[in-house]
Amino acid sequence: MTLGMGYVPMQEWGDIYDLETAHCQGTIFPDLNFVFCGARGKM
């Protein structure tokens, strides 16, 4: 009996930040750099 199957598509390698910018932003990937506003998406 199979309980479930997982599928994770291959992630494409995109642009990356330079080291200083990555350190300030907390990620090397611009595609993962989301602004956290702390108000459930309301600005």
mmCIF entry with sequence, helices, sheets and N, C-alpha, C, O atoms, coordinates in Angstrom:
data_MODEL
# 
_entry.id   MODEL 
# 
_entity.id                         1 
_entity.type                       polymer 
_entity.pdbx_number_of_molecules   1 
# 
_entity_poly.entity_id                      1 
_entity_poly.type                           'polypeptide(L)' 
_entity_poly.nstd_linkage                   no 
_entity_poly.nstd_monomer                   no 
_entity_poly.pdbx_seq_one_letter_code       MTLGMGYVPMQEWGDIYDLETAHCQGTIFPDLNFVFCGARGKM 
_entity_poly.pdbx_seq_one_letter_code_can   MTLGMGYVPMQEWGDIYDLETAHCQGTIFPDLNFVFCGARGKM 
_entity_poly.pdbx_strand_id                 A 
# 
loop_
_entity_poly_seq.entity_id 
_entity_poly_seq.num 
_entity_poly_seq.mon_id 
_entity_poly_seq.hetero 
1 1  MET n 
1 2  THR n 
1 3  LEU n 
1 4  GLY n 
1 5  MET n 
1 6  GLY n 
1 7  TYR n 
1 8  VAL n 
1 9  PRO n 
1 10 MET n 
1 11 GLN n 
1 12 GLU n 
1 13 TRP n 
1 14 GLY n 
1 15 ASP n 
1 16 ILE n 
1 17 TYR n 
1 18 ASP n 
1 19 LEU n 
1 20 GLU n 
1 21 THR n 
1 22 ALA n 
1 23 HIS n 
1 24 CYS n 
1 25 GLN n 
1 26 GLY n 
1 27 THR n 
1 28 ILE n 
1 29 PHE n 
1 30 PRO n 
1 31 ASP n 
1 32 LEU n 
1 33 ASN n 
1 34 PHE n 
1 35 VAL n 
1 36 PHE n 
1 37 CYS n 
1 38 GLY n 
1 39 ALA n 
1 40 ARG n 
1 41 GLY n 
1 42 LYS n 
1 43 MET n 
# 
_struct_asym.id          A 
_struct_asym.entity_id   1 
# 
loop_
_struct_conf.conf_type_id 
_struct_conf.id 
_struct_conf.pdbx_PDB_helix_id 
_struct_conf.beg_label_comp_id 
_struct_conf.beg_label_asym_id 
_struct_conf.beg_label_seq_id 
_struct_conf.pdbx_beg_PDB_ins_code 
_struct_conf.end_label_comp_id 
_struct_conf.end_label_asym_id 
_struct_conf.end_label_seq_id 
_struct_conf.pdbx_end_PDB_ins_code 
_struct_conf.beg_auth_comp_id 
_struct_conf.beg_auth_asym_id 
_struct_conf.beg_auth_seq_id 
_struct_conf.end_auth_comp_id 
_struct_conf.end_auth_asym_id 
_struct_conf.end_auth_seq_id 
_struct_conf.pdbx_PDB_helix_class 
_struct_conf.details 
_struct_conf.pdbx_PDB_helix_length 
HELX_P HELX_P1 AA1 LEU A 19 ? GLN A 25 ? LEU A 19 GLN A 25 1 ? 7 
HELX_P HELX_P2 AA2 PRO A 30 ? LEU A 32 ? PRO A 30 LEU A 32 5 ? 3 
# 
_struct_conf_type.id          HELX_P 
_struct_conf_type.criteria    ? 
_struct_conf_type.reference   ? 
# 
loop_
_atom_site.group_PDB 
_atom_site.id 
_atom_site.type_symbol 
_atom_site.label_atom_id 
_atom_site.label_alt_id 
_atom_site.label_comp_id 
_atom_site.label_asym_id 
_atom_site.label_entity_id 
_atom_site.label_seq_id 
_atom_site.pdbx_PDB_ins_code 
_atom_site.Cartn_x 
_atom_site.Cartn_y 
_atom_site.Cartn_z 
_atom_site.occupancy 
_atom_site.B_iso_or_equiv 
_atom_site.pdbx_formal_charge 
_atom_site.auth_seq_id 
_atom_site.auth_comp_id 
_atom_site.auth_asym_id 
_atom_site.auth_atom_id 
_atom_site.pdbx_PDB_model_num 
ATOM 1   N N  . MET A 1 1  ? 0.849  -1.179 0.000   1.00 0.00 ? 1  MET A N  1 
ATOM 2   C CA . MET A 1 1  ? 0.000  0.000  0.000   1.00 0.00 ? 1  MET A CA 1 
ATOM 3   C C  . MET A 1 1  ? 0.895  1.243  0.000   1.00 0.00 ? 1  MET A C  1 
ATOM 4   O O  . MET A 1 1  ? 1.759  1.396  0.864   1.00 0.00 ? 1  MET A O  1 
ATOM 5   N N  . THR A 1 2  ? 0.683  2.113  -0.963  1.00 0.00 ? 2  THR A N  1 
ATOM 6   C CA . THR A 1 2  ? 1.430  3.361  -1.052  1.00 0.00 ? 2  THR A CA 1 
ATOM 7   C C  . THR A 1 2  ? 0.658  4.458  -0.336  1.00 0.00 ? 2  THR A C  1 
ATOM 8   O O  . THR A 1 2  ? -0.495 4.735  -0.666  1.00 0.00 ? 2  THR A O  1 
ATOM 9   N N  . LEU A 1 3  ? 1.301  5.083  0.648   1.00 0.00 ? 3  LEU A N  1 
ATOM 10  C CA . LEU A 1 3  ? 0.638  6.152  1.397   1.00 0.00 ? 3  LEU A CA 1 
ATOM 11  C C  . LEU A 1 3  ? 0.659  7.480  0.654   1.00 0.00 ? 3  LEU A C  1 
ATOM 12  O O  . LEU A 1 3  ? -0.264 8.283  0.790   1.00 0.00 ? 3  LEU A O  1 
ATOM 13  N N  . GLY A 1 4  ? 1.679  7.710  -0.111  1.00 0.00 ? 4  GLY A N  1 
ATOM 14  C CA . GLY A 1 4  ? 1.754  8.961  -0.857  1.00 0.00 ? 4  GLY A CA 1 
ATOM 15  C C  . GLY A 1 4  ? 3.044  9.027  -1.654  1.00 0.00 ? 4  GLY A C  1 
ATOM 16  O O  . GLY A 1 4  ? 3.968  8.242  -1.445  1.00 0.00 ? 4  GLY A O  1 
ATOM 17  N N  . MET A 1 5  ? 3.083  9.966  -2.556  1.00 0.00 ? 5  MET A N  1 
ATOM 18  C CA . MET A 1 5  ? 4.272  10.178 -3.369  1.00 0.00 ? 5  MET A CA 1 
ATOM 19  C C  . MET A 1 5  ? 4.547  11.673 -3.409  1.00 0.00 ? 5  MET A C  1 
ATOM 20  O O  . MET A 1 5  ? 3.626  12.485 -3.498  1.00 0.00 ? 5  MET A O  1 
ATOM 21  N N  . GLY A 1 6  ? 5.799  12.017 -3.344  1.00 0.00 ? 6  GLY A N  1 
ATOM 22  C CA . GLY A 1 6  ? 6.177  13.421 -3.436  1.00 0.00 ? 6  GLY A CA 1 
ATOM 23  C C  . GLY A 1 6  ? 6.807  13.717 -4.790  1.00 0.00 ? 6  GLY A C  1 
ATOM 24  O O  . GLY A 1 6  ? 7.445  12.852 -5.390  1.00 0.00 ? 6  GLY A O  1 
ATOM 25  N N  . TYR A 1 7  ? 6.625  14.918 -5.254  1.00 0.00 ? 7  TYR A N  1 
ATOM 26  C CA . TYR A 1 7  ? 7.233  15.338 -6.511  1.00 0.00 ? 7  TYR A CA 1 
ATOM 27  C C  . TYR A 1 7  ? 7.774  16.741 -6.330  1.00 0.00 ? 7  TYR A C  1 
ATOM 28  O O  . TYR A 1 7  ? 7.037  17.658 -5.968  1.00 0.00 ? 7  TYR A O  1 
ATOM 29  N N  . VAL A 1 8  ? 9.046  16.904 -6.580  1.00 0.00 ? 8  VAL A N  1 
ATOM 30  C CA . VAL A 1 8  ? 9.677  18.220 -6.515  1.00 0.00 ? 8  VAL A CA 1 
ATOM 31  C C  . VAL A 1 8  ? 10.357 18.454 -7.857  1.00 0.00 ? 8  VAL A C  1 
ATOM 32  O O  . VAL A 1 8  ? 11.316 17.757 -8.189  1.00 0.00 ? 8  VAL A O  1 
ATOM 33  N N  . PRO A 1 9  ? 9.877  19.426 -8.636  1.00 0.00 ? 9  PRO A N  1 
ATOM 34  C CA . PRO A 1 9  ? 10.491 19.673 -9.941  1.00 0.00 ? 9  PRO A CA 1 
ATOM 35  C C  . PRO A 1 9  ? 11.906 20.235 -9.788  1.00 0.00 ? 9  PRO A C  1 
ATOM 36  O O  . PRO A 1 9  ? 12.219 20.875 -8.784  1.00 0.00 ? 9  PRO A O  1 
ATOM 37  N N  . MET A 1 10 ? 12.737 19.998 -10.764 1.00 0.00 ? 10 MET A N  1 
ATOM 38  C CA . MET A 1 10 ? 14.093 20.531 -10.742 1.00 0.00 ? 10 MET A CA 1 
ATOM 39  C C  . MET A 1 10 ? 14.036 22.053 -10.757 1.00 0.00 ? 10 MET A C  1 
ATOM 40  O O  . MET A 1 10 ? 13.283 22.650 -11.527 1.00 0.00 ? 10 MET A O  1 
ATOM 41  N N  . GLN A 1 11 ? 14.827 22.661 -9.911  1.00 0.00 ? 11 GLN A N  1 
ATOM 42  C CA . GLN A 1 11 ? 14.854 24.117 -9.818  1.00 0.00 ? 11 GLN A CA 1 
ATOM 43  C C  . GLN A 1 11 ? 15.885 24.653 -10.799 1.00 0.00 ? 11 GLN A C  1 
ATOM 44  O O  . GLN A 1 11 ? 17.011 24.159 -10.859 1.00 0.00 ? 11 GLN A O  1 
ATOM 45  N N  . GLU A 1 12 ? 15.499 25.663 -11.563 1.00 0.00 ? 12 GLU A N  1 
ATOM 46  C CA . GLU A 1 12 ? 16.418 26.264 -12.516 1.00 0.00 ? 12 GLU A CA 1 
ATOM 47  C C  . GLU A 1 12 ? 17.326 27.251 -11.800 1.00 0.00 ? 12 GLU A C  1 
ATOM 48  O O  . GLU A 1 12 ? 16.882 28.000 -10.931 1.00 0.00 ? 12 GLU A O  1 
ATOM 49  N N  . TRP A 1 13 ? 18.595 27.245 -12.170 1.00 0.00 ? 13 TRP A N  1 
ATOM 50  C CA . TRP A 1 13 ? 19.573 28.145 -11.580 1.00 0.00 ? 13 TRP A CA 1 
ATOM 51  C C  . TRP A 1 13 ? 19.410 29.518 -12.223 1.00 0.00 ? 13 TRP A C  1 
ATOM 52  O O  . TRP A 1 13 ? 19.525 29.657 -13.440 1.00 0.00 ? 13 TRP A O  1 
ATOM 53  N N  . GLY A 1 14 ? 19.143 30.524 -11.404 1.00 0.00 ? 14 GLY A N  1 
ATOM 54  C CA . GLY A 1 14 ? 18.951 31.876 -11.918 1.00 0.00 ? 14 GLY A CA 1 
ATOM 55  C C  . GLY A 1 14 ? 20.109 32.774 -11.536 1.00 0.00 ? 14 GLY A C  1 
ATOM 56  O O  . GLY A 1 14 ? 21.198 32.305 -11.205 1.00 0.00 ? 14 GLY A O  1 
ATOM 57  N N  . ASP A 1 15 ? 19.860 34.064 -11.587 1.00 0.00 ? 15 ASP A N  1 
ATOM 58  C CA . ASP A 1 15 ? 20.868 35.043 -11.197 1.00 0.00 ? 15 ASP A CA 1 
ATOM 59  C C  . ASP A 1 15 ? 21.119 34.957 -9.695  1.00 0.00 ? 15 ASP A C  1 
ATOM 60  O O  . ASP A 1 15 ? 20.263 34.503 -8.936  1.00 0.00 ? 15 ASP A O  1 
ATOM 61  N N  . ILE A 1 16 ? 22.300 35.397 -9.280  1.00 0.00 ? 16 ILE A N  1 
ATOM 62  C CA . ILE A 1 16 ? 22.607 35.458 -7.857  1.00 0.00 ? 16 ILE A CA 1 
ATOM 63  C C  . ILE A 1 16 ? 23.165 36.837 -7.532  1.00 0.00 ? 16 ILE A C  1 
ATOM 64  O O  . ILE A 1 16 ? 23.737 37.513 -8.387  1.00 0.00 ? 16 ILE A O  1 
ATOM 65  N N  . TYR A 1 17 ? 22.984 37.240 -6.268  1.00 0.00 ? 17 TYR A N  1 
ATOM 66  C CA . TYR A 1 17 ? 23.535 38.505 -5.798  1.00 0.00 ? 17 TYR A CA 1 
ATOM 67  C C  . TYR A 1 17 ? 25.045 38.375 -5.598  1.00 0.00 ? 17 TYR A C  1 
ATOM 68  O O  . TYR A 1 17 ? 25.573 37.277 -5.429  1.00 0.00 ? 17 TYR A O  1 
ATOM 69  N N  . ASP A 1 18 ? 25.726 39.527 -5.621  1.00 0.00 ? 18 ASP A N  1 
ATOM 70  C CA . ASP A 1 18 ? 27.123 39.525 -5.210  1.00 0.00 ? 18 ASP A CA 1 
ATOM 71  C C  . ASP A 1 18 ? 27.164 39.311 -3.693  1.00 0.00 ? 18 ASP A C  1 
ATOM 72  O O  . ASP A 1 18 ? 26.133 39.420 -3.029  1.00 0.00 ? 18 ASP A O  1 
ATOM 73  N N  . LEU A 1 19 ? 28.333 39.009 -3.143  1.00 0.00 ? 19 LEU A N  1 
ATOM 74  C CA . LEU A 1 19 ? 28.460 38.605 -1.748  1.00 0.00 ? 19 LEU A CA 1 
ATOM 75  C C  . LEU A 1 19 ? 27.942 39.660 -0.770  1.00 0.00 ? 19 LEU A C  1 
ATOM 76  O O  . LEU A 1 19 ? 27.242 39.321 0.184   1.00 0.00 ? 19 LEU A O  1 
ATOM 77  N N  . GLU A 1 20 ? 28.273 40.922 -0.991  1.00 0.00 ? 20 GLU A N  1 
ATOM 78  C CA . GLU A 1 20 ? 27.843 41.982 -0.063  1.00 0.00 ? 20 GLU A CA 1 
ATOM 79  C C  . GLU A 1 20 ? 26.327 42.170 -0.085  1.00 0.00 ? 20 GLU A C  1 
ATOM 80  O O  . GLU A 1 20 ? 25.703 42.288 0.969   1.00 0.00 ? 20 GLU A O  1 
ATOM 81  N N  . THR A 1 21 ? 25.738 42.198 -1.269  1.00 0.00 ? 21 THR A N  1 
ATOM 82  C CA . THR A 1 21 ? 24.284 42.341 -1.393  1.00 0.00 ? 21 THR A CA 1 
ATOM 83  C C  . THR A 1 21 ? 23.575 41.131 -0.797  1.00 0.00 ? 21 THR A C  1 
ATOM 84  O O  . THR A 1 21 ? 22.566 41.279 -0.107  1.00 0.00 ? 21 THR A O  1 
ATOM 85  N N  . ALA A 1 22 ? 24.095 39.938 -1.058  1.00 0.00 ? 22 ALA A N  1 
ATOM 86  C CA . ALA A 1 22 ? 23.493 38.714 -0.518  1.00 0.00 ? 22 ALA A CA 1 
ATOM 87  C C  . ALA A 1 22 ? 23.493 38.734 1.005   1.00 0.00 ? 22 ALA A C  1 
ATOM 88  O O  . ALA A 1 22 ? 22.520 38.319 1.634   1.00 0.00 ? 22 ALA A O  1 
ATOM 89  N N  . HIS A 1 23 ? 24.571 39.209 1.590   1.00 0.00 ? 23 HIS A N  1 
ATOM 90  C CA . HIS A 1 23 ? 24.650 39.277 3.053   1.00 0.00 ? 23 HIS A CA 1 
ATOM 91  C C  . HIS A 1 23 ? 23.609 40.250 3.604   1.00 0.00 ? 23 HIS A C  1 
ATOM 92  O O  . HIS A 1 23 ? 22.972 39.962 4.617   1.00 0.00 ? 23 HIS A O  1 
ATOM 93  N N  . CYS A 1 24 ? 23.432 41.384 2.956   1.00 0.00 ? 24 CYS A N  1 
ATOM 94  C CA . CYS A 1 24 ? 22.448 42.379 3.411   1.00 0.00 ? 24 CYS A CA 1 
ATOM 95  C C  . CYS A 1 24 ? 21.010 41.893 3.211   1.00 0.00 ? 24 CYS A C  1 
ATOM 96  O O  . CYS A 1 24 ? 20.146 42.175 4.041   1.00 0.00 ? 24 CYS A O  1 
ATOM 97  N N  . GLN A 1 25 ? 20.747 41.171 2.125   1.00 0.00 ? 25 GLN A N  1 
ATOM 98  C CA . GLN A 1 25 ? 19.396 40.723 1.808   1.00 0.00 ? 25 GLN A CA 1 
ATOM 99  C C  . GLN A 1 25 ? 19.022 39.422 2.518   1.00 0.00 ? 25 GLN A C  1 
ATOM 100 O O  . GLN A 1 25 ? 17.837 39.129 2.680   1.00 0.00 ? 25 GLN A O  1 
ATOM 101 N N  . GLY A 1 26 ? 20.014 38.641 2.942   1.00 0.00 ? 26 GLY A N  1 
ATOM 102 C CA . GLY A 1 26 ? 19.746 37.378 3.624   1.00 0.00 ? 26 GLY A CA 1 
ATOM 103 C C  . GLY A 1 26 ? 19.530 36.210 2.689   1.00 0.00 ? 26 GLY A C  1 
ATOM 104 O O  . GLY A 1 26 ? 19.117 35.138 3.129   1.00 0.00 ? 26 GLY A O  1 
ATOM 105 N N  . THR A 1 27 ? 19.802 36.392 1.402   1.00 0.00 ? 27 THR A N  1 
ATOM 106 C CA . THR A 1 27 ? 19.689 35.319 0.418   1.00 0.00 ? 27 THR A CA 1 
ATOM 107 C C  . THR A 1 27 ? 20.585 35.649 -0.762  1.00 0.00 ? 27 THR A C  1 
ATOM 108 O O  . THR A 1 27 ? 20.843 36.820 -1.041  1.00 0.00 ? 27 THR A O  1 
ATOM 109 N N  . ILE A 1 28 ? 21.063 34.618 -1.461  1.00 0.00 ? 28 ILE A N  1 
ATOM 110 C CA . ILE A 1 28 ? 21.860 34.883 -2.655  1.00 0.00 ? 28 ILE A CA 1 
ATOM 111 C C  . ILE A 1 28 ? 20.990 34.915 -3.910  1.00 0.00 ? 28 ILE A C  1 
ATOM 112 O O  . ILE A 1 28 ? 21.451 35.301 -4.984  1.00 0.00 ? 28 ILE A O  1 
ATOM 113 N N  . PHE A 1 29 ? 19.731 34.509 -3.767  1.00 0.00 ? 29 PHE A N  1 
ATOM 114 C CA . PHE A 1 29 ? 18.851 34.410 -4.925  1.00 0.00 ? 29 PHE A CA 1 
ATOM 115 C C  . PHE A 1 29 ? 17.839 35.554 -4.958  1.00 0.00 ? 29 PHE A C  1 
ATOM 116 O O  . PHE A 1 29 ? 16.988 35.627 -4.073  1.00 0.00 ? 29 PHE A O  1 
ATOM 117 N N  . PRO A 1 30 ? 17.900 36.450 -5.946  1.00 0.00 ? 30 PRO A N  1 
ATOM 118 C CA . PRO A 1 30 ? 16.923 37.533 -6.046  1.00 0.00 ? 30 PRO A CA 1 
ATOM 119 C C  . PRO A 1 30 ? 15.482 37.023 -6.161  1.00 0.00 ? 30 PRO A C  1 
ATOM 120 O O  . PRO A 1 30 ? 14.557 37.692 -5.701  1.00 0.00 ? 30 PRO A O  1 
ATOM 121 N N  . ASP A 1 31 ? 15.283 35.856 -6.762  1.00 0.00 ? 31 ASP A N  1 
ATOM 122 C CA . ASP A 1 31 ? 13.930 35.304 -6.908  1.00 0.00 ? 31 ASP A CA 1 
ATOM 123 C C  . ASP A 1 31 ? 13.314 34.917 -5.569  1.00 0.00 ? 31 ASP A C  1 
ATOM 124 O O  . ASP A 1 31 ? 12.094 34.787 -5.467  1.00 0.00 ? 31 ASP A O  1 
ATOM 125 N N  . LEU A 1 32 ? 14.140 34.729 -4.537  1.00 0.00 ? 32 LEU A N  1 
ATOM 126 C CA . LEU A 1 32 ? 13.640 34.356 -3.214  1.00 0.00 ? 32 LEU A CA 1 
ATOM 127 C C  . LEU A 1 32 ? 13.617 35.529 -2.245  1.00 0.00 ? 32 LEU A C  1 
ATOM 128 O O  . LEU A 1 32 ? 13.340 35.350 -1.059  1.00 0.00 ? 32 LEU A O  1 
ATOM 129 N N  . ASN A 1 33 ? 13.904 36.717 -2.738  1.00 0.00 ? 33 ASN A N  1 
ATOM 130 C CA . ASN A 1 33 ? 13.970 37.893 -1.878  1.00 0.00 ? 33 ASN A CA 1 
ATOM 131 C C  . ASN A 1 33 ? 12.595 38.553 -1.822  1.00 0.00 ? 33 ASN A C  1 
ATOM 132 O O  . ASN A 1 33 ? 12.240 39.347 -2.693  1.00 0.00 ? 33 ASN A O  1 
ATOM 133 N N  . PHE A 1 34 ? 11.828 38.216 -0.791  1.00 0.00 ? 34 PHE A N  1 
ATOM 134 C CA . PHE A 1 34 ? 10.492 38.761 -0.608  1.00 0.00 ? 34 PHE A CA 1 
ATOM 135 C C  . PHE A 1 34 ? 10.500 39.733 0.559   1.00 0.00 ? 34 PHE A C  1 
ATOM 136 O O  . PHE A 1 34 ? 11.165 39.498 1.569   1.00 0.00 ? 34 PHE A O  1 
ATOM 137 N N  . VAL A 1 35 ? 9.766  40.815 0.421   1.00 0.00 ? 35 VAL A N  1 
ATOM 138 C CA . VAL A 1 35 ? 9.685  41.818 1.476   1.00 0.00 ? 35 VAL A CA 1 
ATOM 139 C C  . VAL A 1 35 ? 8.715  41.331 2.546   1.00 0.00 ? 35 VAL A C  1 
ATOM 140 O O  . VAL A 1 35 ? 7.584  40.957 2.235   1.00 0.00 ? 35 VAL A O  1 
ATOM 141 N N  . PHE A 1 36 ? 9.153  41.333 3.803   1.00 0.00 ? 36 PHE A N  1 
ATOM 142 C CA . PHE A 1 36 ? 8.286  40.964 4.915   1.00 0.00 ? 36 PHE A CA 1 
ATOM 143 C C  . PHE A 1 36 ? 7.783  42.245 5.551   1.00 0.00 ? 36 PHE A C  1 
ATOM 144 O O  . PHE A 1 36 ? 8.566  43.023 6.096   1.00 0.00 ? 36 PHE A O  1 
ATOM 145 N N  . CYS A 1 37 ? 6.471  42.466 5.482   1.00 0.00 ? 37 CYS A N  1 
ATOM 146 C CA . CYS A 1 37 ? 5.913  43.701 6.032   1.00 0.00 ? 37 CYS A CA 1 
ATOM 147 C C  . CYS A 1 37 ? 5.340  43.495 7.428   1.00 0.00 ? 37 CYS A C  1 
ATOM 148 O O  . CYS A 1 37 ? 5.074  44.478 8.119   1.00 0.00 ? 37 CYS A O  1 
ATOM 149 N N  . GLY A 1 38 ? 5.142  42.267 7.866   1.00 0.00 ? 38 GLY A N  1 
ATOM 150 C CA . GLY A 1 38 ? 4.696  41.990 9.218   1.00 0.00 ? 38 GLY A CA 1 
ATOM 151 C C  . GLY A 1 38 ? 3.246  42.308 9.500   1.00 0.00 ? 38 GLY A C  1 
ATOM 152 O O  . GLY A 1 38 ? 2.853  42.379 10.665  1.00 0.00 ? 38 GLY A O  1 
ATOM 153 N N  . ALA A 1 39 ? 2.436  42.504 8.471   1.00 0.00 ? 39 ALA A N  1 
ATOM 154 C CA . ALA A 1 39 ? 1.032  42.853 8.680   1.00 0.00 ? 39 ALA A CA 1 
ATOM 155 C C  . ALA A 1 39 ? 0.118  42.005 7.805   1.00 0.00 ? 39 ALA A C  1 
ATOM 156 O O  . ALA A 1 39 ? -0.858 42.506 7.247   1.00 0.00 ? 39 ALA A O  1 
ATOM 157 N N  . ARG A 1 40 ? 0.441  40.716 7.686   1.00 0.00 ? 40 ARG A N  1 
ATOM 158 C CA . ARG A 1 40 ? -0.365 39.786 6.886   1.00 0.00 ? 40 ARG A CA 1 
ATOM 159 C C  . ARG A 1 40 ? -0.595 40.274 5.462   1.00 0.00 ? 40 ARG A C  1 
ATOM 160 O O  . ARG A 1 40 ? -1.704 40.174 4.936   1.00 0.00 ? 40 ARG A O  1 
ATOM 161 N N  . GLY A 1 41 ? 0.443  40.796 4.848   1.00 0.00 ? 41 GLY A N  1 
ATOM 162 C CA . GLY A 1 41 ? 0.368  41.218 3.457   1.00 0.00 ? 41 GLY A CA 1 
ATOM 163 C C  . GLY A 1 41 ? -0.204 42.599 3.236   1.00 0.00 ? 41 GLY A C  1 
ATOM 164 O O  . GLY A 1 41 ? -0.294 43.046 2.092   1.00 0.00 ? 41 GLY A O  1 
ATOM 165 N N  . LYS A 1 42 ? -0.590 43.284 4.286   1.00 0.00 ? 42 LYS A N  1 
ATOM 166 C CA . LYS A 1 42 ? -1.133 44.636 4.141   1.00 0.00 ? 42 LYS A CA 1 
ATOM 167 C C  . LYS A 1 42 ? -0.028 45.645 4.366   1.00 0.00 ? 42 LYS A C  1 
ATOM 168 O O  . LYS A 1 42 ? 0.745  45.535 5.317   1.00 0.00 ? 42 LYS A O  1 
ATOM 169 N N  . MET A 1 43 ? 0.040  46.630 3.485   1.00 0.00 ? 43 MET A N  1 
ATOM 170 C CA . MET A 1 43 ? 1.064  47.666 3.635   1.00 0.00 ? 43 MET A CA 1 
ATOM 171 C C  . MET A 1 43 ? 0.459  48.932 4.173   1.00 0.00 ? 43 MET A C  1 
ATOM 172 O O  . MET A 1 43 ? 1.166  49.920 4.368   1.00 0.00 ? 43 MET A O  1 
# 
